Amino acid sequence: MGSPISTPEQGRFERRALEVLAHPRMQAAVAELHDYWLDMIKPQPEMRASFDSKYPEVVFGAIIWSLNTDKERPAVVTISRIPHQLEGLEIPGSRWGLDNPDSVYRVIPIDGSERYVIRGRVPNPRLTENYFTLWTDKMATVDVLDGKSLHLDADGRFEIFVDSDEKGNRLDHVRSAPEAKEFYIRDVIMDWANERVNELSIERLGAPPKSPERTMDQQVDDAIAMLRLNIDNTARWNRQALDKPVNAFDFTIDRDTDGALRNQIYVMGHFQLADDEALVVDVGLGGADYFLAPITNQWGTTNDIQNRTASLNLNQSVRNGDDTLTYVVSRADPGVHNWIDPCDMPEGILTLRWAEFVTGRPGEGFGAKGRVVKLANLKNELPAETKWVSPAERADQLKVRAASYAWRVAE
């Protein structure tokens, strides 16, 4: 299989996004919304310092996504990527919205009154989790297809028919509706080194497009509107954690609206730590086959997910020997394998994710609890079976991590 991410179609959209970014009106809006966001958040100094590297990603994320909203000319575009190169061009990252480092997010615009067919091929091994979510302009789910249920031919290929009709005798079908706006496709990778995402393409059936392609001015307008919307949404989502007690996990998201995935459960919390403190997070899996603990900042992006343990999933973590895990968050490396690195930040947001429950719903022991301890007392606060690592072992862990992520940004 070739790269299912760095496709010619992806490259075409990324080049156009650079052109939109350079447009004078886009640059003026970027400057205006820069001040708007900072005035809204009024961040602490360290969080303010991180804004200078994170805001450009949110900007580019809005542009690349807004370019793929033409329902008469749908494409498959990957969003929420880290910075990378494209034939010598420096392509900014496009992360935003509390992104999941395990997920490759792709979007496809559709019109609820038209017909489409999504074609693709699955890799071997199959993905841990893969959902084709069709949603409205308010991010409410119209229909969702579990990728594990796809019917494959001998080469692993599939076809998904998309329309407002009954499924009939078609093997794979997503039922559309007038309010449907786009597909939001999550390919979730738990084994970064060995799992790959599905190949995907989209075909609109029926008559040729009736409307002309958007002009540059229209594309700039759409990008500005999406950037403002994404800023406001990020601030609103973060408040779900920031308005709760610090260093605790008191807000559970279990819904199929507002961008949340119907088949996942999210528990949010925010942390704020002194240099000599650590947040110990005790997690009960409750029978989940998928779990992720990622840190995001107040700008809605993850930090250095490739080169540092800024997130850990079930495959990257060491269990306690039962259906539980224990993580440590601290600015200084505590020497624990399950260290979620805040990348030099004293504060951040954790959006814990569980999915793929054996019985379909969380079982006994599900949940998360946070407690702040002094780093000097950490060994006394952790389970006896905790895996500790030396500096050399940490370096090896990070080397393997970086290499296992690299294929996602390879040309």
Backbone hydrogen bonds in HBPLUS format (Angstrom, degrees):
<---DONOR---> <-ACCEPTOR-->    atom                        ^
c    i                          cat <-CA-CA->   ^        H-A-AA   ^      H-
h    n   atom  resd res      DA  || num        DHA   H-A  angle D-A-AA Bond
n    s   type  num  typ     dist DA aas  dist angle  dist       angle   num
A0007-THR N   A0005-ILE O   2.83 MM   2  5.57 138.7  2.01 104.3  91.9     1
A0011-GLY N   A0007-THR O   2.99 MM   4  6.32 160.9  2.03 154.8 159.8     2
A0012-ARG N   A0008-PRO O   2.97 MM   4  6.23 151.6  2.05 146.7 154.1     3
A0013-PHE N   A0009-GLU O   3.20 MM   4  6.51 158.2  2.25 148.3 152.8     4
A0014-GLU N   A0010-GLN O   2.96 MM   4  6.23 156.5  2.02 152.2 159.4     5
A0015-ARG N   A0011-GLY O   2.97 MM   4  6.14 158.3  2.02 150.5 155.5     6
A0016-ARG N   A0012-ARG O   3.13 MM   4  6.33 161.0  2.17 144.3 149.5     7
A0017-ALA N   A0013-PHE O   2.87 MM   4  6.04 151.2  1.95 145.0 153.4     8
A0018-LEU N   A0014-GLU O   3.14 MM   4  6.41 146.6  2.25 141.8 149.0     9
A0019-GLU N   A0015-ARG O   3.27 MM   4  6.67 149.1  2.37 142.8 150.7    10
A0019-GLU N   A0016-ARG O   3.03 MM   3  5.06 118.0  2.43  95.4 110.8    11
A0020-VAL N   A0016-ARG O   2.97 MM   4  6.35 156.7  2.02 153.5 159.8    12
A0021-LEU N   A0017-ALA O   2.87 MM   4  6.04 159.8  1.91 148.2 154.2    13
A0022-ALA N   A0018-LEU O   3.09 MM   4  6.28 145.7  2.21 140.7 148.6    14
A0023-HIS N   A0020-VAL O   3.12 MM   3  5.27 152.6  2.20 105.4 113.7    15
A0026-MET N   A0023-HIS O   3.00 MM   3  5.24 119.8  2.38 104.4 119.9    16
A0027-GLN N   A0023-HIS O   2.93 MM   4  6.23 161.2  1.97 160.3 166.3    17
A0028-ALA N   A0024-PRO O   2.95 MM   4  6.18 152.2  2.03 145.9 153.3    18
A0029-ALA N   A0025-ARG O   3.04 MM   4  6.23 156.0  2.10 141.4 147.5    19
A0030-VAL N   A0026-MET O   2.87 MM   4  6.11 155.5  1.93 151.9 159.2    20
A0031-ALA N   A0027-GLN O   3.06 MM   4  6.31 156.2  2.12 145.1 150.3    21
A0032-GLU N   A0028-ALA O   3.00 MM   4  6.26 158.0  2.05 146.3 152.6    22
A0033-LEU N   A0029-ALA O   2.84 MM   4  5.98 170.7  1.85 158.1 160.1    23
A0034-HIS N   A0030-VAL O   2.94 MM   4  5.92 134.7  2.15 136.4 148.3    24
A0035-ASP N   A0031-ALA O   3.41 MM   4  6.70 159.2  2.45 146.4 147.9    25
A0036-TYR N   A0032-GLU O   3.04 MM   4  6.29 153.8  2.11 142.1 150.4    26
A0037-TRP N   A0033-LEU O   2.96 MM   4  5.97 161.8  1.99 142.8 145.6    27
A0038-LEU N   A0034-HIS O   3.27 MM   4  6.47 167.9  2.28 146.8 150.2    28
A0039-ASP N   A0035-ASP O   2.92 MM   4  6.02 160.9  1.96 150.3 155.7    29
A0040-MET N   A0036-TYR O   3.04 MM   4  6.20 145.9  2.16 139.5 148.9    30
A0041-ILE N   A0037-TRP O   2.96 MM   4  6.19 162.0  1.99 157.6 160.9    31
A0042-LYS N   A0038-LEU O   2.82 MM   4  5.54 161.6  1.85 148.0 154.4    32
A0048-ARG N   A0044-GLN O   2.80 MM   4  5.97 155.3  1.86 160.8 169.0    33
A0049-ALA N   A0045-PRO O   2.92 MM   4  6.15 152.5  2.00 147.7 154.6    34
A0050-SER N   A0046-GLU O   3.21 MM   4  6.51 145.2  2.34 140.2 148.4    35
A0051-PHE N   A0048-ARG O   3.09 MM   3  5.24 141.3  2.25 101.2 112.4    36
A0053-SER N   A0050-SER O   3.19 MM   3  5.78 145.4  2.31 113.3 121.3    37
A0054-LYS N   A0050-SER O   3.12 MM   4  6.29 150.0  2.21 150.3 159.4    38
A0055-TYR N   A0051-PHE O   2.87 MM   4  5.48 169.9  1.88 147.0 149.9    39
A0057-GLU N   A0054-LYS O   3.02 MM   3  5.39 129.2  2.28 107.3 120.6    40
A0058-VAL N   A0054-LYS O   3.24 MM   4  6.67 155.4  2.31 151.9 158.7    41
A0059-VAL N   A0055-TYR O   2.96 MM   4  6.25 158.9  2.00 158.5 164.8    42
A0060-PHE N   A0056-PRO O   2.97 MM   4  6.17 168.5  1.99 147.0 149.6    43
A0061-GLY N   A0057-GLU O   2.77 MM   4  5.89 151.6  1.85 148.2 157.2    44
A0062-ALA N   A0058-VAL O   3.09 MM   4  6.30 150.6  2.18 143.4 149.4    45
A0063-ILE N   A0059-VAL O   3.13 MM   4  6.47 155.5  2.19 148.3 155.3    46
A0064-ILE N   A0060-PHE O   2.90 MM   4  6.08 178.7  1.91 159.3 159.0    47
A0065-TRP N   A0061-GLY O   3.18 MM   4  6.14 157.5  2.23 140.0 146.3    48
A0066-SER N   A0062-ALA O   2.96 MM   4  5.94 160.9  2.00 142.7 148.9    49
A0067-LEU N   A0063-ILE O   3.04 MM   4  6.20 142.2  2.18 150.9 159.9    50
A0068-ASN N   A0065-TRP O   3.04 MM   3  5.53 144.6  2.17 110.6 120.2    51
A0073-ARG N   A0070-ASP O   3.01 MM   3  5.35 151.7  2.10 109.2 118.0    52
A0077-VAL N   A0107-VAL O   3.33 MM  30  5.62 168.0  2.35 150.4 153.7    53
A0107-VAL N   A0077-VAL O   2.97 MM  30  5.62 155.2  2.04 151.7 155.6    54
A0079-ILE N   A0105-TYR O   2.90 MM  26  5.63 156.8  1.95 148.3 156.0    55
A0094-SER N   A0081-ARG O   2.76 MM  13  5.17 163.4  1.78 148.7 149.9    56
A0084-HIS N   A0091-ILE O   3.05 MM   7  5.32 157.8  2.11 147.4 154.5    57
A0091-ILE N   A0084-HIS O   2.78 MM   7  5.32 159.4  1.82 166.2 170.3    58
A0086-LEU N   A0089-LEU O   2.91 MM   3  5.00 150.7  1.99 139.0 147.6    59
A0089-LEU N   A0086-LEU O   2.91 MM   3  5.00 165.3  1.93 115.3 118.1    60
A0098-LEU N   A0300-GLY O   2.65 MM 202  4.65 148.6  1.74 125.2 134.5    61
A0103-SER N   A0100-ASN O   2.96 MM   3  5.34 155.2  2.03 114.5 122.4    62
A0189-ILE N   A0102-ASP O   2.80 MM  87  5.03 171.1  1.81 138.1 141.1    63
A0104-VAL N   A0187-ASP O   2.92 MM  83  5.23 153.1  1.99 140.3 148.8    64
A0187-ASP N   A0104-VAL O   3.16 MM  83  5.23 164.7  2.19 140.6 145.3    65
A0106-ARG N   A0185-ILE O   2.95 MM  79  5.08 158.4  2.00 143.0 149.9    66
A0185-ILE N   A0106-ARG O   2.77 MM  79  5.08 174.8  1.77 167.3 165.5    67
A0108-ILE N   A0183-PHE O   3.08 MM  75  4.97 150.2  2.17 133.2 137.8    68
A0183-PHE N   A0108-ILE O   2.72 MM  75  4.97 161.9  1.75 151.7 155.3    69
A0110-ILE N   A0181-LYS O   2.89 MM  71  5.50 174.6  1.89 139.2 137.5    70
A0114-GLU N   A0111-ASP O   2.98 MM   3  5.49 168.9  1.99 122.4 126.0    71
A0205-LEU N   A0115-ARG O   2.92 MM  90  5.44 165.4  1.94 140.6 144.4    72
A0116-TYR N   A0162-VAL O   2.98 MM  46  5.07 155.8  2.04 147.0 152.6    73
A0162-VAL N   A0116-TYR O   2.94 MM  46  5.07 169.1  1.96 146.6 143.8    74
A0117-VAL N   A0203-GLU O   2.95 MM  86  5.39 148.0  2.06 148.3 157.9    75
A0203-GLU N   A0117-VAL O   2.99 MM  86  5.39 147.9  2.09 143.8 154.0    76
A0118-ILE N   A0160-ILE O   2.86 MM  42  5.01 162.7  1.89 149.1 151.2    77
A0160-ILE N   A0118-ILE O   2.78 MM  42  5.01 157.1  1.83 148.4 156.0    78
A0119-ARG N   A0201-SER O   2.98 MM  82  5.26 151.1  2.07 135.2 144.2    79
A0201-SER N   A0119-ARG O   2.81 MM  82  5.26 134.6  2.01 156.6 159.2    80
A0120-GLY N   A0158-PHE O   3.18 MM  38  5.48 153.3  2.25 146.1 145.2    81
A0158-PHE N   A0120-GLY O   2.91 MM  38  5.48 150.6  2.00 143.5 145.9    82
A0121-ARG N   A0199-GLU O   3.14 MM  78  5.06 143.2  2.28 120.1 127.0    83
A0199-GLU N   A0121-ARG O   2.91 MM  78  5.06 161.5  1.95 153.3 154.5    84
A0122-VAL N   A0156-GLY O   2.92 MM  34  5.43 158.9  1.96 148.1 148.9    85
A0188-VAL N   A0129-GLU O   2.77 MM  59  5.01 162.1  1.80 156.9 159.7    86
A0147-GLY N   A0130-ASN O   2.60 MM  17  4.85 163.8  1.63 154.5 152.7    87
A0131-TYR N   A0186-ARG O   3.01 MM  55  5.45 153.8  2.08 148.3 155.6    88
A0186-ARG N   A0131-TYR O   3.06 MM  55  5.45 155.3  2.12 156.6 161.2    89
A0132-PHE N   A0145-LEU O   2.93 MM  13  5.07 166.4  1.95 150.1 154.6    90
A0145-LEU N   A0132-PHE O   2.96 MM  13  5.07 154.2  2.02 132.3 140.4    91
A0133-THR N   A0184-TYR O   3.25 MM  51  5.23 157.0  2.31 131.5 133.2    92
A0184-TYR N   A0133-THR O   2.75 MM  51  5.23 161.2  1.78 156.6 163.3    93
A0134-LEU N   A0143-ASP O   2.83 MM   9  5.28 174.6  1.84 166.0 166.3    94
A0142-VAL N   A0134-LEU O   2.64 MM   8  5.44 170.4  1.65 154.5 156.7    95
A0143-ASP N   A0134-LEU O   3.30 MM   9  5.28 155.9  2.37 134.5 139.1    96
A0135-TRP N   A0182-GLU O   3.01 MM  47  5.89 169.1  2.03 168.0 166.4    97
A0181-LYS N   A0135-TRP O   2.84 MM  46  6.03 167.4  1.86 154.6 153.3    98
A0182-GLU N   A0135-TRP O   3.40 MM  47  5.89 161.1  2.44 147.6 152.4    99
A0136-THR N   A0140-ALA O   2.91 MM   4  5.34 144.9  2.04 140.9 151.8   100
A0139-MET N   A0136-THR O   3.04 MM   3  5.14 158.1  2.09 113.7 113.9   101
A0259-GLY N   A0139-MET O   3.20 MM 120  4.95 165.7  2.22 134.5 130.1   102
A0141-THR N   A0256-ASP O   2.99 MM 115  5.67 158.3  2.04 175.7 175.6   103
A0149-SER N   A0146-ASP O   2.93 MM   3  5.67 161.4  1.97 122.3 128.2   104
A0150-LEU N   A0147-GLY O   3.29 MM   3  5.41 168.5  2.31 106.9 110.2   105
A0153-ASP N   A0157-ARG O   2.99 MM   4  5.41 145.5  2.12 138.6 149.4   106
A0156-GLY N   A0153-ASP O   2.98 MM   3  5.26 166.5  2.00 116.9 119.4   107
A0161-PHE N   A0172-ASP O   3.05 MM  11  6.37 168.5  2.06 143.2 140.1   108
A0174-VAL N   A0161-PHE O   2.88 MM  13  6.30 158.9  1.93 161.3 166.2   109
A0163-ASP N   A0174-VAL O   3.40 MM  11  6.87 150.0  2.50 159.8 168.2   110
A0176-SER N   A0163-ASP O   2.67 MM  13  4.98 167.5  1.69 121.6 126.0   111
A0170-ARG N   A0167-LYS O   3.33 MM   3  5.88 161.9  2.36 133.0 134.7   112
A0180-ALA N   A0177-ALA O   2.99 MM   3  5.38 164.5  2.01 118.4 123.6   113
A0195-GLU N   A0191-ASP O   2.94 MM   4  5.60 164.7  1.96 166.7 167.0   114
A0219-GLN N   A0215-THR O   2.95 MM   4  6.25 157.5  2.00 151.9 158.5   115
A0220-VAL N   A0216-MET O   2.88 MM   4  6.13 153.4  1.95 152.4 159.6   116
A0221-ASP N   A0217-ASP O   2.99 MM   4  6.22 160.8  2.02 146.2 151.4   117
A0222-ASP N   A0218-GLN O   2.96 MM   4  6.21 160.6  2.00 149.7 154.5   118
A0223-ALA N   A0219-GLN O   2.97 MM   4  6.15 154.2  2.04 143.8 150.9   119
A0224-ILE N   A0220-VAL O   2.93 MM   4  6.16 161.3  1.96 156.2 160.6   120
A0225-ALA N   A0221-ASP O   3.03 MM   4  6.25 163.7  2.06 150.3 154.8   121
A0226-MET N   A0222-ASP O   2.98 MM   4  6.18 157.5  2.03 146.2 152.3   122
A0227-LEU N   A0223-ALA O   2.91 MM   4  6.07 155.3  1.97 147.3 154.3   123
A0228-ARG N   A0224-ILE O   3.09 MM   4  6.34 166.5  2.11 154.3 156.4   124
A0229-LEU N   A0225-ALA O   3.07 MM   4  6.25 160.8  2.10 145.1 150.9   125
A0230-ASN N   A0226-MET O   2.82 MM   4  5.97 161.4  1.85 152.9 157.7   126
A0231-ILE N   A0227-LEU O   3.00 MM   4  6.19 155.1  2.06 149.4 155.7   127
A0232-ASP N   A0228-ARG O   3.06 MM   4  6.30 168.9  2.07 152.6 155.1   128
A0233-ASN N   A0229-LEU O   2.86 MM   4  6.06 160.2  1.90 152.0 158.1   129
A0234-THR N   A0230-ASN O   2.91 MM   4  5.97 159.6  1.95 144.0 149.6   130
A0235-ALA N   A0231-ILE O   3.06 MM   4  6.31 165.6  2.09 153.3 156.6   131
A0236-ARG N   A0232-ASP O   3.04 MM   4  6.22 154.2  2.10 144.2 151.6   132
A0237-TRP N   A0233-ASN O   2.80 MM   4  6.04 163.7  1.83 156.8 160.9   133
A0238-ASN N   A0234-THR O   2.93 MM   4  6.08 164.6  1.95 152.5 156.8   134
A0239-ARG N   A0235-ALA O   3.17 MM   4  6.31 143.5  2.31 137.7 146.5   135
A0240-GLN N   A0237-TRP O   3.05 MM   3  5.51 146.2  2.17 109.3 118.6   136
A0241-ALA N   A0238-ASN O   2.92 MM   3  5.57 150.1  2.01 116.4 124.4   137
A0242-LEU N   A0238-ASN O   2.87 MM   4  6.08 172.3  1.88 154.5 156.9   138
A0243-ASP N   A0239-ARG O   3.01 MM   4  5.45 153.9  2.08 136.0 138.2   139
A0244-LYS N   A0241-ALA O   3.06 MM   3  5.46 162.2  2.10 114.2 119.2   140
A0247-ASN N   A0270-HIS O   2.71 MM  23  5.75 155.1  1.77 155.5 162.9   141
A0268-MET N   A0251-PHE O   2.83 MM  17  5.35 161.3  1.87 160.8 163.8   142
A0253-ILE N   A0266-TYR O   2.67 MM  13  4.90 163.4  1.69 145.5 151.6   143
A0266-TYR N   A0253-ILE O   2.91 MM  13  4.90 175.0  1.92 151.6 153.3   144
A0260-ALA N   A0257-THR O   3.13 MM   3  5.72 164.3  2.15 125.3 125.3   145
A0264-GLN N   A0261-LEU O   3.03 MM   3  5.44 170.1  2.04 119.6 122.4   146
A0265-ILE N   A0354-TRP O   2.97 MM  89  5.28 159.4  2.02 148.5 154.4   147
A0354-TRP N   A0265-ILE O   2.92 MM  89  5.28 159.4  1.97 154.2 160.9   148
A0267-VAL N   A0352-LEU O   2.95 MM  85  5.14 152.8  2.02 137.6 145.6   149
A0352-LEU N   A0267-VAL O   2.88 MM  85  5.14 140.8  2.04 162.2 149.8   150
A0269-GLY N   A0350-LEU O   2.98 MM  81  5.40 141.7  2.13 151.6 160.3   151
A0350-LEU N   A0269-GLY O   2.80 MM  81  5.40 170.3  1.81 168.1 171.5   152
A0271-PHE N   A0348-GLY O   2.97 MM  77  5.62 158.9  2.02 150.0 156.6   153
A0348-GLY N   A0271-PHE O   3.23 MM  77  5.62 147.1  2.35 142.4 143.4   154
A0273-LEU N   A0346-PRO O   2.87 MM  73  5.34 163.4  1.90 156.6 162.0   155
A0277-GLU N   A0274-ALA O   3.06 MM   3  5.24 162.8  2.09 117.9 118.2   156
A0375-LEU N   A0276-ASP O   2.87 MM  99  5.56 171.7  1.88 139.3 141.3   157
A0278-ALA N   A0373-VAL O   2.84 MM  95  5.45 151.5  1.92 162.4 167.3   158
A0373-VAL N   A0278-ALA O   2.90 MM  95  5.45 161.9  1.93 158.0 164.1   159
A0279-LEU N   A0329-VAL O   2.83 MM  50  4.98 162.7  1.86 148.4 153.5   160
A0329-VAL N   A0279-LEU O   2.85 MM  50  4.98 156.4  1.91 143.0 150.9   161
A0280-VAL N   A0371-ARG O   2.81 MM  91  5.30 173.5  1.82 160.2 157.9   162
A0371-ARG N   A0280-VAL O   2.96 MM  91  5.30 144.5  2.09 142.6 153.6   163
A0281-VAL N   A0327-TYR O   2.91 MM  46  5.05 163.8  1.93 138.6 144.0   164
A0327-TYR N   A0281-VAL O   2.91 MM  46  5.05 162.3  1.94 142.8 148.4   165
A0282-ASP N   A0369-LYS O   2.86 MM  87  5.27 158.8  1.91 160.6 162.7   166
A0369-LYS N   A0282-ASP O   2.95 MM  87  5.27 149.4  2.05 142.9 152.8   167
A0283-VAL N   A0325-LEU O   2.87 MM  42  5.13 179.7  1.87 158.5 158.5   168
A0325-LEU N   A0283-VAL O   2.94 MM  42  5.13 152.2  2.02 140.3 147.4   169
A0284-GLY N   A0367-GLY O   2.79 MM  83  5.13 172.1  1.80 154.5 155.3   170
A0367-GLY N   A0284-GLY O   3.19 MM  83  5.13 140.5  2.36 140.9 130.3   171
A0285-LEU N   A0323-ASP O   2.91 MM  38  5.59 170.8  1.92 163.2 165.6   172
A0288-ALA N   A0285-LEU O   3.17 MM   3  5.28 150.4  2.26 104.4 112.9   173
A0363-GLY N   A0286-GLY O   2.73 MM  77  4.32 157.9  1.78 124.8 128.8   174
A0358-VAL N   A0287-GLY O   3.16 MM  71  5.76 155.8  2.22 139.5 144.2   175
A0289-ASP N   A0356-GLU O   2.95 MM  67  5.21 148.8  2.05 118.0 127.7   176
A0290-TYR N   A0355-ALA O   3.12 MM  65  5.05 143.7  2.25 151.0 141.2   177
A0355-ALA N   A0290-TYR O   3.04 MM  65  5.05 146.1  2.15 140.8 137.8   178
A0314-LEU N   A0291-PHE O   3.01 MM  23  5.31 131.9  2.25 152.1 147.7   179
A0292-LEU N   A0353-ARG O   2.97 MM  61  5.19 142.7  2.11 143.3 150.0   180
A0353-ARG N   A0292-LEU O   3.00 MM  61  5.19 161.0  2.04 149.4 153.9   181
A0293-ALA N   A0312-LEU O   2.88 MM  19  5.38 156.7  1.94 146.8 154.5   182
A0312-LEU N   A0293-ALA O   3.05 MM  19  5.38 148.8  2.15 128.7 137.8   183
A0295-ILE N   A0310-ALA O   3.16 MM  15  6.02 154.9  2.23 170.4 170.9   184
A0296-THR N   A0349-ILE O   2.83 MM  53  5.20 159.3  1.87 150.7 157.8   185
A0349-ILE N   A0296-THR O   2.87 MM  53  5.20 163.4  1.90 158.4 160.4   186
A0297-ASN N   A0301-THR O   3.04 MM   4  5.87 154.2  2.11 153.5 156.4   187
A0300-GLY N   A0297-ASN O   3.04 MM   3  5.55 160.5  2.08 116.6 119.3   188
A0305-ILE N   A0303-ASN O   2.98 MM   2  5.74 121.6  2.33 112.7  96.2   189
A0308-ARG N   A0304-ASP O   3.23 MM   4  5.76 139.0  2.41 140.5 147.9   190
A0341-ASP N   A0309-THR O   2.75 MM  32  5.26 153.6  1.82 128.3 133.1   191
A0316-GLN N   A0313-ASN O   3.06 MM   3  5.25 129.8  2.32 101.2 114.7   192
A0317-SER N   A0313-ASN O   3.04 MM   4  6.09 117.7  2.45 147.0 163.1   193
A0320-ASN N   A0324-THR O   3.10 MM   4  5.81 171.6  2.11 150.9 149.5   194
A0328-VAL N   A0338-ASN O   3.02 MM  10  6.35 155.0  2.08 158.3 161.4   195
A0340-ILE N   A0328-VAL O   2.90 MM  12  6.08 157.8  1.95 150.0 157.5   196
A0389-VAL N   A0335-GLY O   2.81 MM  54  5.25 160.7  1.84 135.4 141.1   197
A0337-HIS N   A0387-LYS O   2.98 MM  50  5.74 178.4  1.98 155.4 155.0   198
A0345-MET N   A0342-PRO O   3.21 MM   3  5.35 155.1  2.28 104.8 112.4   199
A0360-GLY N   A0357-PHE O   3.06 MM   3  4.85 153.4  2.14  98.6 106.9   200
A0366-PHE N   A0363-GLY O   3.35 MM   3  6.06 156.7  2.41 140.1 139.9   201
A0377-ASN N   A0374-LYS O   2.90 MM   3  5.36 144.3  2.03 110.8 121.1   202
A0378-LEU N   A0375-LEU O   3.15 MM   3  4.98 168.2  2.17 106.4 109.3   203
A0380-ASN N   A0377-ASN O   3.08 MM   3  5.65 131.5  2.32 113.8 125.5   204
A0381-GLU N   A0378-LEU O   2.86 MM   3  5.13 149.5  1.96 109.5 119.5   205
A0386-THR N   A0383-PRO O   3.11 MM   3  5.50 164.5  2.13 117.4 119.2   206
A0394-ARG N   A0390-SER O   2.86 MM   4  6.16 152.9  1.93 155.7 163.9   207
A0395-ALA N   A0391-PRO O   3.00 MM   4  6.22 158.5  2.04 144.2 149.7   208
A0396-ASP N   A0392-ALA O   3.02 MM   4  6.33 151.7  2.10 144.6 152.1   209
A0397-GLN N   A0393-GLU O   2.91 MM   4  6.16 156.5  1.97 145.9 152.3   210
A0398-LEU N   A0394-ARG O   2.95 MM   4  6.25 159.1  1.99 156.5 161.0   211
A0399-LYS N   A0395-ALA O   2.95 MM   4  6.12 151.1  2.03 143.5 151.9   212
A0400-VAL N   A0396-ASP O   2.99 MM   4  6.19 165.3  2.01 155.4 157.9   213
A0401-ARG N   A0397-GLN O   3.05 MM   4  6.20 154.7  2.12 140.8 148.4   214
A0402-ALA N   A0398-LEU O   2.95 MM   4  6.13 170.0  1.96 152.8 154.3   215
A0403-ALA N   A0399-LYS O   3.13 MM   4  6.29 165.3  2.15 148.2 152.3   216
A0404-SER N   A0400-VAL O   2.97 MM   4  6.09 152.1  2.05 146.9 154.6   217
A0405-TYR N   A0401-ARG O   3.16 MM   4  6.42 129.9  2.43 144.9 157.3   218
A0405-TYR N   A0402-ALA O   3.26 MM   3  5.35 141.3  2.42  97.7 108.2   219
A0406-ALA N   A0402-ALA O   3.23 MM   4  6.28 135.5  2.44 143.3 154.3   220
A0408-ARG N   A0405-TYR O   3.04 MM   3  6.03 160.1  2.08 133.4 137.7   221
A0409-VAL N   A0406-ALA O   3.11 MM   3  5.77 156.2  2.17 119.3 125.3   222
